[in-house]
Structures are given as C-alpha cells and as structure tokens.
Amino acid sequence: MKQLRRWLTACLALVMMAGALPVTVFGADISIYSDKIPRGKTGKNLTFSFTIRNNSGRELKNLRVAFDTSGGEIWDEDEEDQRTGSRFPFEITGKLHDTENWKNVGNLADGKEKTVSLTGQVRRDLSEGYYKVPVLVEDENGAYGNAELRVWISKSTGSDDSEDDTAKSYDFILGEGQNTPDGVYPNVMNFSINLRNNSSATVYNVKASMVLDPSSEKFPFEINDANYDRMFDKIAVDETVELGYSFAIRSDTYSGYYPIGMKIYYSDSSTGDEVKTFETTFYVRIHNKEKEDERGEFNEHDRTKARLIVDGYTTNPSNIIAGETFDLVLRMKNASNSVSASNILLSIESEKVSDSAVFTSESGSSSIAMDSLKPGAVEEIRLRLSSKPGVDQRSYGLTIKAKFDSPEFKNAEESMTVDIPVKQIARLNTGTFEVLPESIKVGGESNVMFGINNTGRVQLYNVMVKFEADSIQTTDTYVGNIKPGETGNVDCMLIGAAPTEDDGKIRVIISYEDENGEVSEEEKELRLFVSEDMMPSEGDMDTDDFGDTLVEETGFWKQYQGMLVVLVLAGLIVLAVAIRHWTRKKKQEALDDLEL
C-alpha cells in the first residue's frame, strides 16, 4: 500500500509539473493553447481563456468553440484515476452541452491568433486537484481541432463562499474607443454605442434601457418610440455588442453636450431569477441654436479670442494620385499664449473644378468636433479624403473653417487654407508601326514610322525612342515634348547589321521625363527581318566559280522572261516584214531591167 501511495505521489508530481506549462494542441490546421492554468472553487463559476492559432494556409470562417463533455481527468493522491464523463469538472446543464453551447468566434485569417473564453459552474462533488477540460473547435466545414486544457479545483468553505459573493462584481463599459455621437438639427441622428462586458463572468438576459426625460434640457431627442430597450440573451466576458439608435433632434434644444443615462438589467446565470442592475452614462453632442449670452454683446475689437492655425499637415500616401483615397493629418495649434479655445467645430471646404469638389470626405461628413485646445497646444486631426479623378496635375486648396468659443469671445471664427498637390499618372500609347520594307539585307535600310499618343493629363518631356536588336544597328531618335492629347511622330531608318536568327523582334524603348526630371520607360516591339547579302563582288565574277552568277542570271531571266519573249517576237516580225519588202523590191528591179 505504501509503495502504491509513493507511486501515485510521483505521478501526481509529474502531472502538476506538466500542468504548470501552457498546453498546446496542434491539429492539421490549428493550434490551441493556454498561457496559464485557471483556478476555481467547487460550486463557483470559472472562466478560463485560451488562444486559437490558424496554421491552415487559408482563412477559417465562422469558427466556434464549446466544451466537450465526454471527458475529464483528476489527479489526487487518495482517489483512483478517473477518465469518465462523471469527472468532467463542470455542471452539465442544457446550456453547457457541447451541441447547444457553441460560442461564435468569427473568422480567423491565416497565421493569426484569437483569444476566446468559456465559462462553467464547477461541480460541488469534486476533490481538490488538477482536471482536464476538453474543448472543441469547429469552422463552417466541421471539426477542426480539440484540446484538453488543465484547471486547478479547490474546495470551497463557508468563509470562501461569503468572500466570493462579496467580492464578485459586474461592470459594463459604454462607448469604448468611440467618438462622441454628434448631430446637427434638423438632421436625423443615427449612431451606435458599444457595450462591453467588463466583468469576470458571462451575464445573461441582458436588457439595456435608455433613460428618457421629457425635458429638452436633459434629453435632446424626440421620443417617438414606445420602447428603446435593447435585449441580448447573453454577453460573454470582454464581449462587445452594439446598441443602435436613430433619433430626431428636438427643435428647442441648444448646442452642447448632453448626458444620456443607461440602465443595464442582467442575471449572473441563464436560469437565475435574480435580476441585477448597473447604471452608467454616455454623452452626445448637439448642434442647434445657441443660448443667449448672459454677458451681453460686446464690440468684437474689445474681446480677446484664441488664434487657431494649421501648424502643418502630412498625407498618407505622400504622393496623391487623382481618383485615389488618402489620409490627411492636420496639426491644429492654438497660437495664443494665454487664451484657450473650447467647443471647437472644424469644417472643411474643397476647391472646386467644374462645380465639383476636388476633395470629398469618405465618411460623408465634413465636420469635426474638438472639446478644447489650450494656449500653445497642438492636436492632430485625421481625415479620410478621396480625390477627384480627371483633374489636372497641380495643387488644390482645402479650406478649414473653425468656429469656437473663448472666455471673452463667443462663436469666434477662423479660416485656414492648405494646398494639397494632386498628381496624374503619365499614359501613352503608340500607333501602328509602318516598316518599309519589312525585310532587308545586311547593310540595307528600312524606314520605320509611327506615332506616340499622350493619352494622360501630364506633359511628357524629352521623349526618346531607341531601337535595339542583334540584327540591326542600335538607333536613337529624339521626339521632343508631347502635350496631353497630342501626338509625337517617329520617322527613322534602321540599318541591318546581321542576319536575323530569331523571329525578327525589334525592341522599341520609349523613354520620357516628368516635370521633376524623373525618367520612365515603356517598351514596345516591331518585326524586321535581315537576311545575308548574296550579291557577288567584281572580283568573284572574274573567277571560275559561276554558282552565284548563275543564280543571279537565273533570277534575272525568271523575272524578265515575259518581256524578253515579247521583244524577240516583235523583232522577228519586223525582220520578216523587212525581208519581204526587200525581196519584192529586188524582183521589181529585175523586171524593170528586162523591160529595158
């Protein structure tokens, strides 16, 4: 018995050492691991997190995780090794069953990781020790991987229970990482507020109720709906849900910030009857009429105000191509040494071309709100803008109009302008290549003509054309500058240098410069065949080698044989007529002599 206990003790020590390390399970496509071992107590909820990594080489879609209630294991010095479902460490309820409690993880790109968590209530009949918690991971195509994650379970005591109940707290965060919702009368204000469960456990049967008020000084929206509650079956630990709203702004509201109360009702278990409440607040900003200034109106020159300027700006990318989207980062500075600015509203107006703005906001809003800017302070404002395609390459103005309050100056205004350069991509194409003749001998010449069309919106400077091939002498020709929409003509002679040994391809390299002197090239091709010169020299004609001469003569006869036949026939006819005429003349002379 003692030997058995020593053996069990040694096994327990080895298991505890293994349990102290992160668990990693590698499947064909994913790996599942945990950085630490959670500790829980019997009868209490236990939430533990683990990480899923995608090793599949592709994006996994619609991932989900759940407990695998078919396994579990305990190491304890006084108990037998248990490997049945009866030692699964959590209470197995309908909500916990692996076919009903899948938790959606979403999509996971290749090589990326995502941390998820699962929560269960620890069984009260467990002994203290390490337990394995098997989990399953699936995507939309089925099972992908599983892992047995370790947890440490200890016994709860009466004092522990009271301390746990007292220490357990629930917290929710509204609007995390979001800008303050901003609305302008009389436009409808559509916005959503993020609600994150900042608690240590999943909450169930969640109802988020907005606190309404009939007074326009407290609630700036028209109350048109009977119910503005948003319901959720459950919200997991660190899970964020959206509360979407659409309101009409009251006409009698004033510009400013309004606190909106929110009451959140929830339960700490899916079957619990006890409903708990959490109250919090978020703010909205309204732009409408201004309250009357109790200090009265003053002469503008008698009041001091802040001085807002654009201290500089950057764009990403640095070179803005017409028709593309870019980020504009403005450095807004309060140049005043002593006067602060508050309630700042910035509006952007773009220069127009053909009654159309060159720059437009990608979000559709051209206004940005800032709470305040202290004397000498600088704050960056980021805008996502789109440039108009088809505009000329030059700088275009973007005007920033600021409306703000100073301690002695209400609704002060400033106007600032920045010039943003817009570039166009140089474009060209070529007309049909005219090559006359298309085949020459070594040393012969061929005339090449074609046009270069500037199809872009920027001028092409110092256009050059180079012809390169093994069969010709490298030739350069200067075309000059080509304005947008115009054509530069190329007319040059190519000289054969060697017989063509390929398909007759001649490289045509067109180079040009932009206004900064940067050279760009485009390559075209034409075809010209160069053959060996077969004409014999004068010295060769004096030798006994008549092969080439015969070829030339044969070629001459074949080319002009028709004409020669006609000339010979005509000569014979003329000769026959002349002979006949001469014969008759002789006979007549003989007769004349006989008569005499």
Secondary structure by P-SEA (a helix, b strand, c coil): caaaaaaaaaaaaaaaaaaacbbbbbcccbbbbbcbbbbbcccbbbbbbbbbbbcccccccbbbbbbcccbbbbbbcccccccccccccccccccccccccccccccccccbbbbbbbbbbbbccccbbbbbbbbbbbcccccccccbbbbbbbbbcaaaaaaaaaabbbbbbcccccccccccccccccbbbbbbccccccccbbbbbbbbbcccccccccccccccbbbbccccccbbbbbcbbbbbbccccbbbbbbbbbbbbcccccccbbbbbbbcbbbbbbcccccccccccccccbbbbbbbccccccccccccccbbbbbbbbcccccccbbbcbbbbbbbbbbccccccccccccccbbbbccccccbbbbbbbbbbbbccccbbbbbbbbbbbbccccccbbbbbbbbbbbbbbbbbbcccbbbbccccccccbbbbbbbbbbccccccccbbbbbbbcccccbbbbbbccccccbbbbbbbbbbbcccccccbbbbbbbbbcccccbbbbbbbbbbbbbbccccccccccccccaaaaaaaaaaaaaacaaaaaaaaaaaaaaaaaaaaaaaaaaaaaaaaaaac
